[in-house]
Amino acid sequence: MITIFGKLLRRVRLDRDLLLKDMADGIGISSAHLSGIETGRKPIPQGLVEKINEFLGYDPNSKNYFDLKEAEALTRQEVVIDLNNIDNQRVDAAMVFARKFKEVDKDVLKKIIQSLEGNNK
């Protein structure tokens, strides 16, 4: 079954007029493996989005990069937070949030999202 990530990856590739082989070579995997990822038959390898980002020349702060990371997270049904070079307070906040995530009231989640996105309404 085609995944959210696979659908987006294929669209990105085709929008740039890249053949499957060209993109696969550019990110260091086989054409068969890339095809499997696009069609949802193969899992997304760790670090693939970063390789795609580098190959396509996306800025790590760009919407294109964010869209790929979001599609990866939705497909995997998990969110990974890079804790390298992060201060202890932020690590603690991430860990508490992860532990309590399913218990947090929806109104509280809405306020957290608004606060983090800068929409303090």
Biopython code that builds the backbone (N, CA, C, O; Angstrom):
import numpy as np
from Bio.PDB.StructureBuilder import StructureBuilder

atoms = [
    (1, "MET", "N", (0.839, -1.176, 0.000)),
    (1, "MET", "CA", (0.000, 0.000, 0.000)),
    (1, "MET", "C", (0.889, 1.247, 0.000)),
    (1, "MET", "O", (1.829, 1.342, 0.788)),
    (2, "ILE", "N", (0.595, 2.178, -0.866)),
    (2, "ILE", "CA", (1.386, 3.404, -0.961)),
    (2, "ILE", "C", (1.202, 4.213, 0.318)),
    (2, "ILE", "O", (0.089, 4.390, 0.813)),
    (3, "THR", "N", (2.323, 4.695, 0.836)),
    (3, "THR", "CA", (2.318, 5.462, 2.079)),
    (3, "THR", "C", (2.322, 6.957, 1.775)),
    (3, "THR", "O", (2.539, 7.375, 0.637)),
    (4, "ILE", "N", (2.080, 7.745, 2.805)),
    (4, "ILE", "CA", (2.145, 9.201, 2.669)),
    (4, "ILE", "C", (3.540, 9.608, 2.203)),
    (4, "ILE", "O", (3.691, 10.442, 1.311)),
    (5, "PHE", "N", (4.560, 9.004, 2.822)),
    (5, "PHE", "CA", (5.935, 9.322, 2.461)),
    (5, "PHE", "C", (6.226, 8.908, 1.019)),
    (5, "PHE", "O", (6.815, 9.676, 0.259)),
    (6, "GLY", "N", (5.816, 7.705, 0.646)),
    (6, "GLY", "CA", (6.067, 7.212, -0.703)),
    (6, "GLY", "C", (5.424, 8.085, -1.766)),
    (6, "GLY", "O", (6.027, 8.369, -2.801)),
    (7, "LYS", "N", (4.197, 8.507, -1.502)),
    (7, "LYS", "CA", (3.479, 9.362, -2.446)),
    (7, "LYS", "C", (4.198, 10.706, -2.612)),
    (7, "LYS", "O", (4.372, 11.189, -3.730)),
    (8, "LEU", "N", (4.613, 11.305, -1.486)),
    (8, "LEU", "CA", (5.315, 12.586, -1.547)),
    (8, "LEU", "C", (6.667, 12.436, -2.238)),
    (8, "LEU", "O", (7.036, 13.263, -3.071)),
    (9, "LEU", "N", (7.401, 11.386, -1.894)),
    (9, "LEU", "CA", (8.713, 11.163, -2.489)),
    (9, "LEU", "C", (8.605, 11.011, -4.007)),
    (9, "LEU", "O", (9.399, 11.587, -4.751)),
    (10, "ARG", "N", (7.640, 10.250, -4.453)),
    (10, "ARG", "CA", (7.441, 10.070, -5.898)),
    (10, "ARG", "C", (7.094, 11.403, -6.558)),
    (10, "ARG", "O", (7.612, 11.720, -7.629)),
    (11, "ARG", "N", (6.219, 12.185, -5.924)),
    (11, "ARG", "CA", (5.837, 13.485, -6.487)),
    (11, "ARG", "C", (7.050, 14.417, -6.576)),
    (11, "ARG", "O", (7.240, 15.100, -7.582)),
    (12, "VAL", "N", (7.867, 14.440, -5.517)),
    (12, "VAL", "CA", (9.083, 15.269, -5.516)),
    (12, "VAL", "C", (10.003, 14.844, -6.654)),
    (12, "VAL", "O", (10.524, 15.684, -7.388)),
    (13, "ARG", "N", (10.198, 13.551, -6.795)),
    (13, "ARG", "CA", (11.084, 13.024, -7.841)),
    (13, "ARG", "C", (10.577, 13.385, -9.233)),
    (13, "ARG", "O", (11.340, 13.851, -10.079)),
    (14, "LEU", "N", (9.287, 13.168, -9.463)),
    (14, "LEU", "CA", (8.713, 13.448, -10.780)),
    (14, "LEU", "C", (8.666, 14.948, -11.079)),
    (14, "LEU", "O", (8.865, 15.358, -12.222)),
    (15, "ASP", "N", (8.402, 15.769, -10.054)),
    (15, "ASP", "CA", (8.397, 17.223, -10.248)),
    (15, "ASP", "C", (9.761, 17.738, -10.692)),
    (15, "ASP", "O", (9.856, 18.768, -11.358)),
    (16, "ARG", "N", (10.806, 17.022, -10.322)),
    (16, "ARG", "CA", (12.170, 17.406, -10.722)),
    (16, "ARG", "C", (12.629, 16.645, -11.965)),
    (16, "ARG", "O", (13.799, 16.706, -12.343)),
    (17, "ASP", "N", (11.706, 15.937, -12.590)),
    (17, "ASP", "CA", (12.011, 15.153, -13.799)),
    (17, "ASP", "C", (13.168, 14.184, -13.584)),
    (17, "ASP", "O", (14.006, 14.001, -14.468)),
    (18, "LEU", "N", (13.210, 13.571, -12.417)),
    (18, "LEU", "CA", (14.256, 12.597, -12.102)),
    (18, "LEU", "C", (13.749, 11.185, -12.346)),
    (18, "LEU", "O", (12.648, 10.827, -11.927)),
    (19, "LEU", "N", (14.557, 10.392, -13.023)),
    (19, "LEU", "CA", (14.259, 8.974, -13.157)),
    (19, "LEU", "C", (14.507, 8.296, -11.817)),
    (19, "LEU", "O", (15.292, 8.781, -11.003)),
    (20, "LEU", "N", (13.846, 7.193, -11.598)),
    (20, "LEU", "CA", (14.038, 6.422, -10.372)),
    (20, "LEU", "C", (15.527, 6.133, -10.156)),
    (20, "LEU", "O", (16.039, 6.297, -9.048)),
    (21, "LYS", "N", (16.210, 5.708, -11.204)),
    (21, "LYS", "CA", (17.629, 5.372, -11.112)),
    (21, "LYS", "C", (18.477, 6.579, -10.725)),
    (21, "LYS", "O", (19.397, 6.460, -9.915)),
    (22, "ASP", "N", (18.170, 7.740, -11.301)),
    (22, "ASP", "CA", (18.950, 8.948, -11.003)),
    (22, "ASP", "C", (18.838, 9.335, -9.531)),
    (22, "ASP", "O", (19.837, 9.661, -8.889)),
    (23, "MET", "N", (17.624, 9.297, -9.007)),
    (23, "MET", "CA", (17.447, 9.650, -7.604)),
    (23, "MET", "C", (18.069, 8.582, -6.713)),
    (23, "MET", "O", (18.735, 8.904, -5.729)),
    (24, "ALA", "N", (17.859, 7.334, -7.045)),
    (24, "ALA", "CA", (18.426, 6.241, -6.249)),
    (24, "ALA", "C", (19.946, 6.367, -6.184)),
    (24, "ALA", "O", (20.534, 6.251, -5.108)),
    (25, "ASP", "N", (20.579, 6.602, -7.324)),
    (25, "ASP", "CA", (22.033, 6.788, -7.347)),
    (25, "ASP", "C", (22.439, 7.987, -6.502)),
    (25, "ASP", "O", (23.438, 7.940, -5.784)),
    (26, "GLY", "N", (21.665, 9.056, -6.589)),
    (26, "GLY", "CA", (21.976, 10.283, -5.853)),
    (26, "GLY", "C", (21.889, 10.149, -4.350)),
    (26, "GLY", "O", (22.569, 10.869, -3.618)),
    (27, "ILE", "N", (21.051, 9.226, -3.879)),
    (27, "ILE", "CA", (20.913, 9.049, -2.426)),
    (27, "ILE", "C", (21.558, 7.760, -1.930)),
    (27, "ILE", "O", (21.490, 7.430, -0.746)),
    (28, "GLY", "N", (22.185, 7.039, -2.855)),
    (28, "GLY", "CA", (22.985, 5.883, -2.458)),
    (28, "GLY", "C", (22.235, 4.598, -2.161)),
    (28, "GLY", "O", (22.665, 3.803, -1.325)),
    (29, "ILE", "N", (21.112, 4.388, -2.842)),
    (29, "ILE", "CA", (20.395, 3.119, -2.697)),
    (29, "ILE", "C", (20.079, 2.588, -4.092)),
    (29, "ILE", "O", (20.252, 3.299, -5.082)),
    (30, "SER", "N", (19.620, 1.355, -4.173)),
    (30, "SER", "CA", (19.283, 0.780, -5.476)),
    (30, "SER", "C", (17.933, 1.307, -5.961)),
    (30, "SER", "O", (17.108, 1.770, -5.173)),
    (31, "SER", "N", (17.732, 1.225, -7.265)),
    (31, "SER", "CA", (16.441, 1.623, -7.846)),
    (31, "SER", "C", (15.305, 0.774, -7.285)),
    (31, "SER", "O", (14.215, 1.279, -7.018)),
    (32, "ALA", "N", (15.569, -0.514, -7.110)),
    (32, "ALA", "CA", (14.548, -1.415, -6.566)),
    (32, "ALA", "C", (14.165, -1.010, -5.147)),
    (32, "ALA", "O", (12.991, -1.047, -4.777)),
    (33, "HIS", "N", (15.160, -0.624, -4.359)),
    (33, "HIS", "CA", (14.882, -0.212, -2.980)),
    (33, "HIS", "C", (14.064, 1.079, -2.968)),
    (33, "HIS", "O", (13.092, 1.194, -2.223)),
    (34, "LEU", "N", (14.458, 2.047, -3.791)),
    (34, "LEU", "CA", (13.713, 3.305, -3.864)),
    (34, "LEU", "C", (12.281, 3.053, -4.331)),
    (34, "LEU", "O", (11.341, 3.640, -3.795)),
    (35, "SER", "N", (12.115, 2.190, -5.318)),
    (35, "SER", "CA", (10.776, 1.846, -5.789)),
    (35, "SER", "C", (9.954, 1.231, -4.657)),
    (35, "SER", "O", (8.776, 1.547, -4.490)),
    (36, "GLY", "N", (10.584, 0.359, -3.888)),
    (36, "GLY", "CA", (9.901, -0.262, -2.756)),
    (36, "GLY", "C", (9.473, 0.745, -1.706)),
    (36, "GLY", "O", (8.407, 0.607, -1.106)),
    (37, "ILE", "N", (10.299, 1.756, -1.482)),
    (37, "ILE", "CA", (9.953, 2.811, -0.519)),
    (37, "ILE", "C", (8.788, 3.636, -1.055)),
    (37, "ILE", "O", (7.852, 3.950, -0.320)),
    (38, "GLU", "N", (8.850, 3.985, -2.341)),
    (38, "GLU", "CA", (7.776, 4.784, -2.941)),
    (38, "GLU", "C", (6.440, 4.049, -2.926)),
    (38, "GLU", "O", (5.394, 4.674, -2.754)),
    (39, "THR", "N", (6.463, 2.739, -3.102)),
    (39, "THR", "CA", (5.213, 1.974, -3.154)),
    (39, "THR", "C", (4.784, 1.438, -1.789)),
    (39, "THR", "O", (3.726, 0.821, -1.670)),
    (40, "GLY", "N", (5.598, 1.668, -0.766)),
    (40, "GLY", "CA", (5.250, 1.229, 0.581)),
    (40, "GLY", "C", (5.612, -0.212, 0.878)),
    (40, "GLY", "O", (5.250, -0.727, 1.936)),
    (41, "ARG", "N", (6.320, -0.880, -0.028)),
    (41, "ARG", "CA", (6.716, -2.270, 0.204)),
    (41, "ARG", "C", (7.965, -2.375, 1.076)),
    (41, "ARG", "O", (8.218, -3.419, 1.677)),
    (42, "LYS", "N", (8.741, -1.301, 1.145)),
    (42, "LYS", "CA", (9.963, -1.299, 1.955)),
    (42, "LYS", "C", (9.869, -0.180, 2.981)),
    (42, "LYS", "O", (9.305, 0.876, 2.696)),
    (43, "PRO", "N", (10.419, -0.401, 4.178)),
    (43, "PRO", "CA", (10.407, 0.656, 5.198)),
    (43, "PRO", "C", (11.386, 1.778, 4.836)),
    (43, "PRO", "O", (12.298, 1.588, 4.032)),
    (44, "ILE", "N", (11.182, 2.916, 5.429)),
    (44, "ILE", "CA", (12.055, 4.070, 5.202)),
    (44, "ILE", "C", (13.311, 3.889, 6.052)),
    (44, "ILE", "O", (13.217, 3.834, 7.278)),
    (45, "PRO", "N", (14.480, 3.797, 5.428)),
    (45, "PRO", "CA", (15.704, 3.648, 6.225)),
    (45, "PRO", "C", (16.001, 4.914, 7.034)),
    (45, "PRO", "O", (15.704, 6.026, 6.595)),
    (46, "GLN", "N", (16.586, 4.732, 8.213)),
    (46, "GLN", "CA", (17.004, 5.884, 9.014)),
    (46, "GLN", "C", (17.960, 6.733, 8.192)),
    (46, "GLN", "O", (18.841, 6.202, 7.515)),
    (47, "GLY", "N", (17.793, 8.035, 8.246)),
    (47, "GLY", "CA", (18.683, 8.961, 7.560)),
    (47, "GLY", "C", (18.352, 9.208, 6.100)),
    (47, "GLY", "O", (19.031, 9.994, 5.441)),
    (48, "LEU", "N", (17.317, 8.548, 5.580)),
    (48, "LEU", "CA", (16.991, 8.710, 4.159)),
    (48, "LEU", "C", (16.564, 10.136, 3.834)),
    (48, "LEU", "O", (16.973, 10.688, 2.813)),
    (49, "VAL", "N", (15.750, 10.733, 4.687)),
    (49, "VAL", "CA", (15.279, 12.096, 4.411)),
    (49, "VAL", "C", (16.463, 13.059, 4.338)),
    (49, "VAL", "O", (16.473, 13.968, 3.509)),
    (50, "GLU", "N", (17.451, 12.863, 5.196)),
    (50, "GLU", "CA", (18.630, 13.723, 5.181)),
    (50, "GLU", "C", (19.416, 13.540, 3.876)),
    (50, "GLU", "O", (19.938, 14.508, 3.322)),
    (51, "LYS", "N", (19.496, 12.298, 3.391)),
    (51, "LYS", "CA", (20.181, 12.044, 2.111)),
    (51, "LYS", "C", (19.420, 12.692, 0.952)),
    (51, "LYS", "O", (20.026, 13.273, 0.052)),
    (52, "ILE", "N", (18.098, 12.589, 0.982)),
    (52, "ILE", "CA", (17.271, 13.217, -0.051)),
    (52, "ILE", "C", (17.452, 14.729, -0.001)),
    (52, "ILE", "O", (17.619, 15.383, -1.030)),
    (53, "ASN", "N", (17.416, 15.267, 1.207)),
    (53, "ASN", "CA", (17.592, 16.697, 1.420)),
    (53, "ASN", "C", (18.907, 17.185, 0.816)),
    (53, "ASN", "O", (18.949, 18.207, 0.131)),
    (54, "GLU", "N", (19.971, 16.443, 1.080)),
    (54, "GLU", "CA", (21.287, 16.810, 0.563)),
    (54, "GLU", "C", (21.323, 16.690, -0.966)),
    (54, "GLU", "O", (21.833, 17.574, -1.653)),
    (55, "PHE", "N", (20.781, 15.598, -1.481)),
    (55, "PHE", "CA", (20.778, 15.366, -2.928)),
    (55, "PHE", "C", (19.999, 16.449, -3.672)),
    (55, "PHE", "O", (20.434, 16.919, -4.723)),
    (56, "LEU", "N", (18.853, 16.841, -3.129)),
    (56, "LEU", "CA", (18.008, 17.831, -3.800)),
    (56, "LEU", "C", (18.398, 19.265, -3.468)),
    (56, "LEU", "O", (17.904, 20.204, -4.092)),
    (57, "GLY", "N", (19.278, 19.437, -2.491)),
    (57, "GLY", "CA", (19.741, 20.775, -2.130)),
    (57, "GLY", "C", (18.744, 21.582, -1.327)),
    (57, "GLY", "O", (18.753, 22.812, -1.379)),
    (58, "TYR", "N", (17.881, 20.901, -0.583)),
    (58, "TYR", "CA", (16.917, 21.606, 0.260)),
    (58, "TYR", "C", (17.621, 22.212, 1.467)),
    (58, "TYR", "O", (18.535, 21.610, 2.030)),
    (59, "ASP", "N", (17.196, 23.384, 1.853)),
    (59, "ASP", "CA", (17.641, 23.990, 3.103)),
    (59, "ASP", "C", (16.978, 23.205, 4.231)),
    (59, "ASP", "O", (15.784, 22.914, 4.150)),
    (60, "PRO", "N", (17.733, 22.851, 5.296)),
    (60, "PRO", "CA", (17.133, 22.085, 6.398)),
    (60, "PRO", "C", (15.986, 22.810, 7.104)),
    (60, "PRO", "O", (15.232, 22.190, 7.853)),
    (61, "ASN", "N", (15.851, 24.110, 6.873)),
    (61, "ASN", "CA", (14.752, 24.870, 7.472)),
    (61, "ASN", "C", (13.624, 25.136, 6.483)),
    (61, "ASN", "O", (12.703, 25.897, 6.781)),
    (62, "SER", "N", (13.690, 24.515, 5.312)),
    (62, "SER", "CA", (12.699, 24.781, 4.267)),
    (62, "SER", "C", (11.421, 23.969, 4.464)),
    (62, "SER", "O", (11.407, 22.952, 5.158)),
    (63, "LYS", "N", (10.360, 24.444, 3.838)),
    (63, "LYS", "CA", (9.084, 23.724, 3.870)),
    (63, "LYS", "C", (9.230, 22.361, 3.196)),
    (63, "LYS", "O", (8.633, 21.383, 3.645)),
    (64, "ASN", "N", (10.019, 22.290, 2.122)),
    (64, "ASN", "CA", (10.217, 21.013, 1.428)),
    (64, "ASN", "C", (10.790, 19.963, 2.372)),
    (64, "ASN", "O", (10.322, 18.825, 2.410)),
    (65, "TYR", "N", (11.805, 20.355, 3.131)),
    (65, "TYR", "CA", (12.429, 19.431, 4.081)),
    (65, "TYR", "C", (11.430, 19.063, 5.180)),
    (65, "TYR", "O", (11.300, 17.893, 5.538)),
    (66, "PHE", "N", (10.729, 20.058, 5.711)),
    (66, "PHE", "CA", (9.739, 19.808, 6.755)),
    (66, "PHE", "C", (8.661, 18.849, 6.257)),
    (66, "PHE", "O", (8.259, 17.940, 6.983)),
    (67, "ASP", "N", (8.194, 19.044, 5.036)),
    (67, "ASP", "CA", (7.153, 18.172, 4.475)),
    (67, "ASP", "C", (7.624, 16.718, 4.406)),
    (67, "ASP", "O", (6.867, 15.801, 4.728)),
    (68, "LEU", "N", (8.884, 16.508, 3.983)),
    (68, "LEU", "CA", (9.429, 15.144, 3.936)),
    (68, "LEU", "C", (9.520, 14.543, 5.337)),
    (68, "LEU", "O", (9.161, 13.383, 5.539)),
    (69, "LYS", "N", (10.003, 15.332, 6.312)),
    (69, "LYS", "CA", (10.127, 14.829, 7.687)),
    (69, "LYS", "C", (8.748, 14.506, 8.265)),
    (69, "LYS", "O", (8.578, 13.496, 8.948)),
    (70, "GLU", "N", (7.775, 15.359, 7.991)),
    (70, "GLU", "CA", (6.422, 15.121, 8.491)),
    (70, "GLU", "C", (5.829, 13.862, 7.857)),
    (70, "GLU", "O", (5.219, 13.049, 8.551)),
    (71, "ALA", "N", (6.004, 13.699, 6.554)),
    (71, "ALA", "CA", (5.495, 12.506, 5.866)),
    (71, "ALA", "C", (6.180, 11.249, 6.397)),
    (71, "ALA", "O", (5.542, 10.207, 6.548)),
    (72, "GLU", "N", (7.481, 11.348, 6.679)),
    (72, "GLU", "CA", (8.205, 10.212, 7.260)),
    (72, "GLU", "C", (7.613, 9.850, 8.623)),
    (72, "GLU", "O", (7.360, 8.678, 8.902)),
    (73, "ALA", "N", (7.393, 10.853, 9.467)),
    (73, "ALA", "CA", (6.844, 10.608, 10.805)),
    (73, "ALA", "C", (5.446, 9.996, 10.725)),
    (73, "ALA", "O", (5.130, 9.070, 11.471)),
    (74, "LEU", "N", (4.615, 10.509, 9.829)),
    (74, "LEU", "CA", (3.257, 9.978, 9.688)),
    (74, "LEU", "C", (3.272, 8.545, 9.171)),
    (74, "LEU", "O", (2.468, 7.718, 9.600)),
    (75, "THR", "N", (4.177, 8.253, 8.259)),
    (75, "THR", "CA", (4.278, 6.900, 7.718)),
    (75, "THR", "C", (4.796, 5.934, 8.778)),
    (75, "THR", "O", (4.272, 4.830, 8.928)),
    (76, "ARG", "N", (5.811, 6.348, 9.502)),
    (76, "ARG", "CA", (6.380, 5.499, 10.563)),
    (76, "ARG", "C", (5.456, 5.424, 11.784)),
    (76, "ARG", "O", (5.540, 4.492, 12.583)),
    (77, "GLN", "N", (4.587, 6.409, 11.910)),
    (77, "GLN", "CA", (3.722, 6.582, 13.070)),
    (77, "GLN", "C", (4.544, 6.758, 14.335)),
    (77, "GLN", "O", (4.217, 6.226, 15.396)),
    (78, "GLU", "N", (5.630, 7.526, 14.190)),
    (78, "GLU", "CA", (6.462, 7.885, 15.332)),
    (78, "GLU", "C", (7.207, 9.171, 15.014)),
    (78, "GLU", "O", (7.471, 9.491, 13.855)),
    (79, "VAL", "N", (7.536, 9.890, 16.060)),
    (79, "VAL", "CA", (8.304, 11.121, 15.931)),
    (79, "VAL", "C", (9.636, 10.898, 16.619)),
    (79, "VAL", "O", (9.689, 10.423, 17.753)),
    (80, "VAL", "N", (10.715, 11.245, 15.924)),
    (80, "VAL", "CA", (12.058, 11.098, 16.480)),
    (80, "VAL", "C", (12.610, 12.491, 16.735)),
    (80, "VAL", "O", (12.572, 13.353, 15.857)),
    (81, "ILE", "N", (13.120, 12.706, 17.934)),
    (81, "ILE", "CA", (13.711, 13.993, 18.291)),
    (81, "ILE", "C", (15.205, 13.798, 18.473)),
    (81, "ILE", "O", (15.638, 12.964, 19.268)),
    (82, "ASP", "N", (15.988, 14.567, 17.738)),
    (82, "ASP", "CA", (17.443, 14.519, 17.856)),
    (82, "ASP", "C", (17.844, 15.276, 19.120)),
    (82, "ASP", "O", (17.650, 16.488, 19.209)),
    (83, "LEU", "N", (18.395, 14.567, 20.086)),
    (83, "LEU", "CA", (18.766, 15.179, 21.360)),
    (83, "LEU", "C", (20.248, 15.531, 21.440)),
    (83, "LEU", "O", (20.732, 15.935, 22.497)),
    (84, "ASN", "N", (20.974, 15.382, 20.326)),
    (84, "ASN", "CA", (22.388, 15.763, 20.311)),
    (84, "ASN", "C", (22.529, 17.263, 20.516)),
    (84, "ASN", "O", (21.834, 18.055, 19.880)),
    (85, "ASN", "N", (23.428, 17.642, 21.404)),
    (85, "ASN", "CA", (23.734, 19.053, 21.680)),
    (85, "ASN", "C", (22.522, 19.845, 22.156)),
    (85, "ASN", "O", (22.406, 21.037, 21.870)),
    (86, "ILE", "N", (21.626, 19.192, 22.876)),
    (86, "ILE", "CA", (20.440, 19.841, 23.426)),
    (86, "ILE", "C", (20.619, 19.931, 24.942)),
    (86, "ILE", "O", (21.081, 18.988, 25.584)),
    (87, "ASP", "N", (20.243, 21.086, 25.498)),
    (87, "ASP", "CA", (20.426, 21.258, 26.945)),
    (87, "ASP", "C", (19.477, 20.349, 27.729)),
    (87, "ASP", "O", (18.454, 19.899, 27.212)),
    (88, "ASN", "N", (19.838, 20.093, 28.975)),
    (88, "ASN", "CA", (19.099, 19.148, 29.824)),
    (88, "ASN", "C", (17.637, 19.527, 30.022)),
    (88, "ASN", "O", (16.776, 18.650, 30.094)),
    (89, "GLN", "N", (17.349, 20.815, 30.111)),
    (89, "GLN", "CA", (15.965, 21.239, 30.317)),
    (89, "GLN", "C", (15.090, 20.844, 29.120)),
    (89, "GLN", "O", (13.954, 20.407, 29.300)),
    (90, "ARG", "N", (15.612, 20.995, 27.923)),
    (90, "ARG", "CA", (14.852, 20.616, 26.729)),
    (90, "ARG", "C", (14.715, 19.093, 26.624)),
    (90, "ARG", "O", (13.671, 18.586, 26.214)),
    (91, "VAL", "N", (15.757, 18.382, 26.992)),
    (91, "VAL", "CA", (15.692, 16.915, 27.002)),
    (91, "VAL", "C", (14.616, 16.464, 27.987)),
    (91, "VAL", "O", (13.795, 15.603, 27.670)),
    (92, "ASP", "N", (14.628, 17.053, 29.187)),
    (92, "ASP", "CA", (13.616, 16.707, 30.196)),
    (92, "ASP", "C", (12.207, 17.001, 29.685)),
    (92, "ASP", "O", (11.297, 16.195, 29.872)),
    (93, "ALA", "N", (12.029, 18.152, 29.043)),
    (93, "ALA", "CA", (10.710, 18.523, 28.519)),
    (93, "ALA", "C", (10.246, 17.516, 27.464)),
    (93, "ALA", "O", (9.086, 17.105, 27.464)),
    (94, "ALA", "N", (11.145, 17.123, 26.572)),
    (94, "ALA", "CA", (10.795, 16.152, 25.530)),
    (94, "ALA", "C", (10.419, 14.809, 26.143)),
    (94, "ALA", "O", (9.456, 14.175, 25.712)),
    (95, "MET", "N", (11.167, 14.380, 27.137)),
    (95, "MET", "CA", (10.910, 13.083, 27.768)),
    (95, "MET", "C", (9.576, 13.080, 28.520)),
    (95, "MET", "O", (8.812, 12.119, 28.422)),
    (96, "VAL", "N", (9.297, 14.142, 29.261)),
    (96, "VAL", "CA", (8.031, 14.225, 29.995)),
    (96, "VAL", "C", (6.866, 14.264, 29.007)),
    (96, "VAL", "O", (5.858, 13.584, 29.200)),
    (97, "PHE", "N", (7.009, 15.055, 27.961)),
    (97, "PHE", "CA", (5.941, 15.150, 26.970)),
    (97, "PHE", "C", (5.688, 13.796, 26.319)),
    (97, "PHE", "O", (4.537, 13.402, 26.131)),
    (98, "ALA", "N", (6.748, 13.090, 25.977)),
    (98, "ALA", "CA", (6.602, 11.766, 25.355)),
    (98, "ALA", "C", (5.899, 10.788, 26.298)),
    (98, "ALA", "O", (5.035, 10.017, 25.880)),
    (99, "ARG", "N", (6.278, 10.831, 27.563)),
    (99, "ARG", "CA", (5.679, 9.917, 28.546)),
    (99, "ARG", "C", (4.202, 10.207, 28.772)),
    (99, "ARG", "O", (3.400, 9.282, 28.902)),
    (100, "LYS", "N", (3.841, 11.481, 28.818)),
    (100, "LYS", "CA", (2.484, 11.892, 29.191)),
    (100, "LYS", "C", (1.590, 12.232, 27.994)),
    (100, "LYS", "O", (0.428, 12.599, 28.172)),
    (101, "PHE", "N", (2.124, 12.112, 26.787)),
    (101, "PHE", "CA", (1.439, 12.574, 25.584)),
    (101, "PHE", "C", (-0.004, 12.087, 25.477)),
    (101, "PHE", "O", (-0.900, 12.885, 25.203)),
    (102, "LYS", "N", (-0.241, 10.811, 25.686)),
    (102, "LYS", "CA", (-1.590, 10.250, 25.516)),
    (102, "LYS", "C", (-2.569, 10.727, 26.584)),
    (102, "LYS", "O", (-3.783, 10.618, 26.408)),
    (103, "GLU", "N", (-2.048, 11.255, 27.686)),
    (103, "GLU", "CA", (-2.902, 11.690, 28.792)),
    (103, "GLU", "C", (-3.235, 13.180, 28.744)),
    (103, "GLU", "O", (-4.122, 13.630, 29.470)),
    (104, "VAL", "N", (-2.548, 13.950, 27.911)),
    (104, "VAL", "CA", (-2.722, 15.401, 27.899)),
    (104, "VAL", "C", (-4.071, 15.763, 27.287)),
    (104, "VAL", "O", (-4.435, 15.268, 26.220)),
    (105, "ASP", "N", (-4.807, 16.633, 27.977)),
    (105, "ASP", "CA", (-6.104, 17.115, 27.532)),
    (105, "ASP", "C", (-5.976, 17.840, 26.183)),
    (105, "ASP", "O", (-4.988, 18.534, 25.943)),
    (106, "LYS", "N", (-6.960, 17.680, 25.319)),
    (106, "LYS", "CA", (-6.900, 18.282, 23.981)),
    (106, "LYS", "C", (-6.802, 19.805, 24.025)),
    (106, "LYS", "O", (-6.134, 20.406, 23.183)),
    (107, "ASP", "N", (-7.462, 20.433, 24.999)),
    (107, "ASP", "CA", (-7.365, 21.892, 25.116)),
    (107, "ASP", "C", (-5.948, 22.315, 25.488)),
    (107, "ASP", "O", (-5.449, 23.334, 25.010)),
    (108, "VAL", "N", (-5.306, 21.528, 26.341)),
    (108, "VAL", "CA", (-3.917, 21.813, 26.719)),
    (108, "VAL", "C", (-3.010, 21.642, 25.504)),
    (108, "VAL", "O", (-2.118, 22.458, 25.274)),
    (109, "LEU", "N", (-3.237, 20.581, 24.725)),
    (109, "LEU", "CA", (-2.445, 20.374, 23.506)),
    (109, "LEU", "C", (-2.599, 21.549, 22.546)),
    (109, "LEU", "O", (-1.626, 22.006, 21.948)),
    (110, "LYS", "N", (-3.823, 22.029, 22.407)),
    (110, "LYS", "CA", (-4.072, 23.164, 21.518)),
    (110, "LYS", "C", (-3.280, 24.385, 21.978)),
    (110, "LYS", "O", (-2.696, 25.095, 21.158)),
    (111, "LYS", "N", (-3.260, 24.628, 23.280)),
    (111, "LYS", "CA", (-2.512, 25.773, 23.823)),
    (111, "LYS", "C", (-1.011, 25.594, 23.623)),
    (111, "LYS", "O", (-0.304, 26.556, 23.322)),
    (112, "ILE", "N", (-0.531, 24.380, 23.787)),
    (112, "ILE", "CA", (0.900, 24.113, 23.572)),
    (112, "ILE", "C", (1.261, 24.390, 22.117)),
    (112, "ILE", "O", (2.265, 25.046, 21.837)),
    (113, "ILE", "N", (0.449, 23.895, 21.201)),
    (113, "ILE", "CA", (0.707, 24.112, 19.772)),
    (113, "ILE", "C", (0.700, 25.603, 19.449)),
    (113, "ILE", "O", (1.597, 26.099, 18.768)),
    (114, "GLN", "N", (-0.306, 26.311, 19.936)),
    (114, "GLN", "CA", (-0.387, 27.751, 19.681)),
    (114, "GLN", "C", (0.826, 28.474, 20.254)),
    (114, "GLN", "O", (1.378, 29.367, 19.611)),
    (115, "SER", "N", (1.234, 28.101, 21.434)),
    (115, "SER", "CA", (2.395, 28.736, 22.062)),
    (115, "SER", "C", (3.670, 28.471, 21.274)),
    (115, "SER", "O", (4.460, 29.385, 21.038)),
    (116, "LEU", "N", (3.870, 27.226, 20.868)),
    (116, "LEU", "CA", (5.086, 26.872, 20.137)),
    (116, "LEU", "C", (5.119, 27.474, 18.737)),
    (116, "LEU", "O", (6.190, 27.777, 18.212)),
    (117, "GLU", "N", (3.960, 27.646, 18.143)),
    (117, "GLU", "CA", (3.904, 28.240, 16.807)),
    (117, "GLU", "C", (3.821, 29.759, 16.855)),
    (117, "GLU", "O", (3.826, 30.419, 15.815)),
    (118, "GLY", "N", (3.746, 30.314, 18.061)),
    (118, "GLY", "CA", (3.721, 31.765, 18.200)),
    (118, "GLY", "C", (2.362, 32.389, 17.989)),
    (118, "GLY", "O", (2.266, 33.582, 17.700)),
    (119, "ASN", "N", (1.306, 31.599, 18.129)),
    (119, "ASN", "CA", (-0.063, 32.096, 17.943)),
    (119, "ASN", "C", (-0.773, 32.157, 19.286)),
    (119, "ASN", "O", (-1.755, 31.442, 19.487)),
    (120, "ASN", "N", (-0.321, 32.963, 20.181)),
    (120, "ASN", "CA", (-0.899, 33.018, 21.531)),
    (120, "ASN", "C", (-2.251, 33.707, 21.511)),
    (120, "ASN", "O", (-2.382, 34.850, 21.951)),
    (121, "LYS", "N", (-3.257, 33.006, 20.999)),
    (121, "LYS", "CA", (-4.615, 33.562, 20.896)),
    (121, "LYS", "C", (-5.466, 33.045, 22.020)),
    (121, "LYS", "O", (-6.643, 33.394, 22.114)),
]
sb = StructureBuilder()
sb.init_structure("model")
sb.init_model(0)
sb.init_chain("A")
sb.init_seg("    ")
for serial, (resi, resn, name, xyz) in enumerate(atoms, 1):
    if name == "N":
        sb.init_residue(resn, " ", resi, " ")
    sb.init_atom(name, np.array(xyz, "f"), 0.0, 1.0, " ", f" {name:<3s}", serial, name[0])
structure = sb.get_structure()
